[in-house]
Amino acid sequence: MTIRNLNRALSTATLSLLLAACASNDLPETTGHLPRLPSATLSASMLPVSAEQAILISSEGDATQKYWLSTGPDNGIQLQDSRFTLLDKKDIQAEFIDQRRDQQGTLFVSIDKENNRPVSYRIKKQHITDLAFGQALTYPIEGICLYQPVGSPLQLFVLDEQQMAHQLLIKSDGNVLTQQEIRRFPLPPNSEYCVVDDVSEQLFVSEENVGVWAYSARAESEVSRQAVDLVQPWGQLHSNGGPLAISQGQLFIAELGGNILHHYPLLQSGSEQATGSGRAVILEQALASDNLRTGINSDGTTRLIILDDDSGQLFSSSIHLPQQARQQESIRNIAAQAETTPVRKTGDAADDPAIWVNTHTAENSRVLGTNKKFGLYVYDLNGQELQELQAGRVNNVDVRQGFTFKNQPADIAAASQRDRQAIALFHIDPLSGHVSATTEITTTLDNVYGLCMYKNLKEQFFVFINDEDGRFEQYEITDSATGWNGNKVREFRVNSQPEGCAADDIKQQLFLGEEDVAIWTIGAEADAGTTLTQVAAASDILVADIEGMDIYRSGKEAYLVVSSQGNDSYLLYQAEAPYEYIGRFRVGINAEKGIDGASETDGLTVTSANLGAEYPQGMLVVQDGRNFLPEENQNFKYVNWQDIQTLIQPVLKP
């Protein structure tokens, strides 16, 4: 018995145990599926190509001119014309082929098997050129697939024999292919094949004898999986999952060792793949599928290239697919420009930032950030920690300037203090930015949570603080010879858990988030009543939880920036009625500086103040729930508002 057949036998015997061990949200709710009946029969012909993989590609200058590109450890990288005349060959023990387009054309990536390293190359004037080699990998390779997120560096998934997926940043530079691992995560047993759909940002992985799973391809996303299709009786695959390919908005699954193929319509960006929504076709030849690649014929049909494991020969067939309009993902990535020193507590610790602007020397402005397990940190604009205040479990923080403390000029920060159900107040020196704890104002809430500050046109200072049960309290902060005092001036509520809020001091308006429901607004003045107006409901765009928010106001521009935690994005709305939705973006990887993006953001803050040469139009600061490059405790990411501004008009429209 071969190793593959042994694995099949073992996997089949333990299939029920494997499926039963999966989390309930991994599997479709329906059971007892009959296998999908083939809807068409395709004829396949043997290709005169000696290789393990081959793809049909178009000339860079003429889409009707086709070439065959193939790889195989015994045959190297070969380029042939449409009649299979050899045009060029590189004597590299190459395996696998995947491709993506960039500004220079199409980049191909394979694996140099002899040296266990990635290799990239291009096709120019009927020649294989621009070979660039990466560093040797320390693990044996089972499969690869490329991923090109919008506005971010090219990435390569490598599946190893220990059932781990390695996600690498790669860049071709001369004859060197630079690579950096940014994420790794475990895969199911016997996972060998993968492919990525850039539009929906999904990584598809085959688990032999079980089925095919979809993961989020985004490095910042949570590692979880959804079944695309499973073997009967749990799904509609006849006996196996196997090689994968994508063409014309369709995901192809070839049953490993068989001649049945399934194809599934891929969904729009931001949508999860529907389970078991495919159609089946059968090849007339009794092939044992072991590799699957696709290409586009001159007539627009899809070319299927299949490796027969029994004969070691490549076969080809064509299929006409229904037209499916799909748009490229509209959520663009903006690279973080800096990041703070990680907080000193592990797990979910960093939460909410606030910006203090040095009105004398803008470059000496400060960022305050909460560690909700410990206290308050103060950072400079390079992200270096300057102060650590052991203030207990402070959750949200906000800042207002131009106040007094004991009748002397001072700025003020307030934070929600969860140990004592209080508002913790901090004195900020208006010249140096030095922060010190002063006093606490006890609330009448049971479980304080979110907080924000408000300074009205009369130079009065207020704090809004909320409870997990939906109650809000508004306190006026006043100064005296003995220090700051607080007086409750209003109460109102939402029906479920809130957290983030932000006050527009100019328009005297408060915005607040009910985490699973909506963004609301209400007048910020103490006599503004208790009636809330909905700004936006939770949706496929505003994905719960609705978390941090703040106002960016500069001249006639006024934006509400909101953390859409459920899909790691940030939304912009007009901050004045009718509160038009403008667009969204993500904070992505800055490969040059070695800074990862931001995900699962709790709190954020923004300013339009000129903070010097690095941030002339201000900056956005967001909490990062998963901090890697390298993997460390949570921290905060800095984003240049100029980069956001370039998207607002006109690119950022959905």
LINTAKA-V427736 format. One record per residue. N is the residue number from 1. OMEGA is omega as a letter, one per 40 degrees, with the letter a starting at -180 (NA if undefined). Layout:
# LINTAKA-V427736
n;omega
N;OMEGA
N;OMEGA
This chain:
# LINTAKA-V427736
n;omega
1;i
2;i
3;a
4;i
5;i
6;i
7;i
8;a
9;i
10;a
11;a
12;a
13;a
14;a
15;a
16;i
17;a
18;a
19;i
20;a
21;a
22;i
23;a
24;a
25;i
26;a
27;i
28;a
29;a
30;i
31;i
32;i
33;i
34;i
35;i
36;i
37;i
38;a
39;i
40;i
41;a
42;i
43;i
44;i
45;a
46;i
47;i
48;a
49;i
50;a
51;i
52;i
53;i
54;i
55;i
56;a
57;i
58;i
59;i
60;a
61;a
62;a
63;a
64;i
65;a
66;i
67;i
68;i
69;a
70;i
71;i
72;a
73;a
74;a
75;i
76;i
77;a
78;i
79;i
80;i
81;a
82;i
83;i
84;i
85;a
86;i
87;a
88;a
89;i
90;a
91;i
92;i
93;a
94;i
95;i
96;i
97;i
98;a
99;i
100;i
101;i
102;a
103;a
104;a
105;a
106;i
107;i
108;i
109;i
110;i
111;i
112;a
113;a
114;a
115;i
116;a
117;i
118;i
119;i
120;a
121;i
122;i
123;i
124;i
125;i
126;i
127;i
128;a
129;i
130;i
131;i
132;a
133;i
134;i
135;i
136;i
137;a
138;a
139;i
140;a
141;i
142;a
143;i
144;i
145;a
146;i
147;i
148;i
149;a
150;i
151;a
152;i
153;i
154;a
155;a
156;i
157;i
158;i
159;a
160;a
161;i
162;i
163;i
164;i
165;i
166;a
167;a
168;i
169;i
170;i
171;i
172;a
173;a
174;i
175;i
176;i
177;a
178;a
179;i
180;i
181;a
182;i
183;i
184;i
185;a
186;i
187;i
188;i
189;i
190;i
191;a
192;a
193;i
194;i
195;a
196;i
197;a
198;a
199;i
200;i
201;i
202;i
203;i
204;a
205;i
206;i
207;a
208;i
209;i
210;a
211;a
212;a
213;i
214;i
215;i
216;i
217;a
218;a
219;a
220;a
221;i
222;i
223;i
224;a
225;i
226;i
227;i
228;i
229;a
230;i
231;i
232;e
233;a
234;i
235;a
236;i
237;a
238;a
239;a
240;i
241;a
242;a
243;a
244;i
245;i
246;i
247;i
248;i
249;i
250;i
251;i
252;i
253;i
254;i
255;a
256;i
257;a
258;a
259;i
260;i
261;i
262;i
263;a
264;i
265;i
266;a
267;i
268;i
269;i
270;a
271;i
272;a
273;i
274;a
275;i
276;a
277;a
278;i
279;a
280;i
281;a
282;i
283;a
284;i
285;a
286;a
287;i
288;a
289;i
290;i
291;a
292;i
293;a
294;i
295;i
296;i
297;i
298;a
299;i
300;i
301;a
302;i
303;i
304;i
305;a
306;i
307;i
308;a
309;a
310;a
311;a
312;a
313;i
314;i
315;a
316;i
317;i
318;a
319;i
320;a
321;i
322;i
323;i
324;a
325;i
326;i
327;i
328;a
329;a
330;a
331;a
332;i
333;i
334;a
335;i
336;a
337;i
338;i
339;a
340;i
341;i
342;i
343;a
344;i
345;a
346;i
347;a
348;a
349;i
350;a
351;a
352;i
353;i
354;a
355;i
356;a
357;i
358;a
359;i
360;i
361;a
362;a
363;i
364;i
365;a
366;i
367;i
368;i
369;a
370;i
371;a
372;i
373;a
374;a
375;a
376;i
377;i
378;a
379;i
380;a
381;i
382;i
383;i
384;i
385;i
386;a
387;i
388;a
389;a
390;a
391;a
392;a
393;i
394;a
395;i
396;a
397;i
398;a
399;i
400;a
401;i
402;a
403;i
404;i
405;a
406;i
407;i
408;a
409;a
410;i
411;a
412;i
413;i
414;i
415;i
416;a
417;a
418;i
419;a
420;i
421;a
422;i
423;i
424;a
425;a
426;i
427;i
428;i
429;a
430;i
431;a
432;a
433;i
434;a
435;i
436;i
437;i
438;a
439;i
440;i
441;a
442;i
443;i
444;i
445;a
446;a
447;a
448;a
449;a
450;a
451;i
452;a
453;a
454;i
455;a
456;a
457;i
458;a
459;i
460;a
461;a
462;i
463;i
464;i
465;a
466;a
467;i
468;a
469;i
470;a
471;i
472;i
473;i
474;a
475;i
476;i
477;i
478;a
479;i
480;i
481;a
482;i
483;a
484;i
485;i
486;a
487;i
488;a
489;a
490;i
491;i
492;a
493;i
494;a
495;i
496;a
497;i
498;i
499;a
500;i
501;a
502;a
503;i
504;a
505;a
506;a
507;i
508;a
509;i
510;i
511;a
512;a
513;i
514;a
515;a
516;a
517;a
518;i
519;i
520;i
521;a
522;i
523;a
524;i
525;a
526;a
527;a
528;i
529;a
530;a
531;a
532;i
533;a
534;i
535;a
536;i
537;i
538;a
539;i
540;i
541;i
542;a
543;i
544;e
545;i
546;a
547;a
548;i
549;i
550;a
551;i
552;a
553;i
554;a
555;a
556;a
557;i
558;a
559;i
560;i
561;a
562;i
563;i
564;a
565;a
566;i
567;i
568;a
569;a
570;a
571;i
572;i
573;i
574;a
575;i
576;a
577;e
578;i
579;a
580;i
581;a
582;a
583;a
584;i
585;i
586;i
587;a
588;a
589;i
590;a
591;a
592;a
593;a
594;a
595;i
596;i
597;a
598;a
599;i
600;a
601;i
602;a
603;i
604;i
605;a
606;i
607;i
608;a
609;i
610;a
611;i
612;a
613;a
614;a
615;a
616;i
617;a
618;a
619;i
620;i
621;a
622;i
623;i
624;a
625;i
626;a
627;i
628;a
629;e
630;i
631;a
632;i
633;a
634;i
635;a
636;a
637;i
638;i
639;i
640;a
641;i
642;i
643;i
644;a
645;a
646;i
647;a
648;i
649;e
650;a
651;a
652;i
653;a
654;NA
